[in-house]
Structures are given as structure tokens and as C-alpha cells.
């Protein structure tokens, strides 16, 4: 899923970027290239360790990371940046959001179903006069696990 699909309510200008490169002129060139294209450079770092600290503090949407740098190279910094991002991610929301979208779609589809007058009357009749339990229903009830009682 792309960032735009994930956050359609936010404009492209909200894509927050951190640049991590030990060459100041390259960071400046990258910043100038991104300027006006819908990306907002929110921070820059000159080595991997400073980049990890910046990413941990700023939680950007995107990190442009050089691989060969002093102090800590990009290959060492990358897993630390990912861990910092996950540490600040609510995994419940992360897991639930797609499930909630799917559930909402199912509900919306179900609400669009139009019953004929005959089917509507049949549903109302079944609600008012439910069928008597039969052998299959009784067998299913007997097969259900018994609730366990918690001891205090």
C-alpha cells in the first residue's frame, strides 16, 4: 500500500523526509530536488548515528539513507531506524486498520442489499415465529464446549 493510499486525506506535502548522507552538497542537492514536489524535508544528518537519533525523534514517513558514511554506515543504521519506527507504532492500530476497512466494506455492501417485499415479510415472520429446535440444532448445542468457571 502506498503512502497516498494509506493516508488519502493528507496532501502530498505531508510526506515528511529525513536525509542522511555524509556529503553536505548531496544533501543540499537532494533537498532542492525534493523542494516543491510534495515532499517536506524535516531533517538532515551527516552520519548514521545522528540519522538514527533524528529518525527516532522526528518519525518521518521516508528516509533517504546513504550506505557509506563515517561513525555508523547506512547498513548499520537502517535496522535501528526501523526498530525506532516500530517502537512508536501502535501495532493494534496497524493490524486493526485493514480489518476495520474490510468490515466497513462488508457492512456497506450488506446495507445495499434490497429485499423484495416477499423476502422482507418472510424475515419478519421468522423473527416473530422462530422455528422449533430440530435434531441438528440440539446435537450442535450438545457438541458445544461447556463454559469453564474461573476460580477466585
C-alpha positions, 0 to 999 in steps of 0.5 A: 500500500502506498503512502497516498493510499494509506493516508488519502486525506493528507496532501502530498506535502505531508510526506515528511523526509529525513536525509542522511548522507555524509556529503553536505552538497548531496544533501543540499542537492537532494533537498532542492530536488525534493523542494516543491514536489510534495515532499517536506524535508524535516531533517538532515544528518551527516552520519548514521548515528545522528540519522538514527537519533533524528529518525527516532525523534522526528518519525518521518514517513521516508528516509533517504539513507546513504550506505557509506558514511563515517561513525555508523554506515547506512547498513548499520543504521537502517535496522535501528531506524526501523526498530525506532519506527516500530517502537512508536507504532501502535501495532493494534492500530496497524493490524486493526486498520485493514480489518476495520476497512474490510468490515466497513466494506462488508457492512456497506455492501450488506446495507445495499442489499434490497429485499423484495417485499416477499423476502422482507415479510418472510424475515419478519415472520421468522423473527416473530415465529422462530422455528422449533429446535430440530435434531441438528440444532440440539446435537450442535448445542450438545457438541458445544464446549461447556463454559469453564468457571474461573476460580477466585 
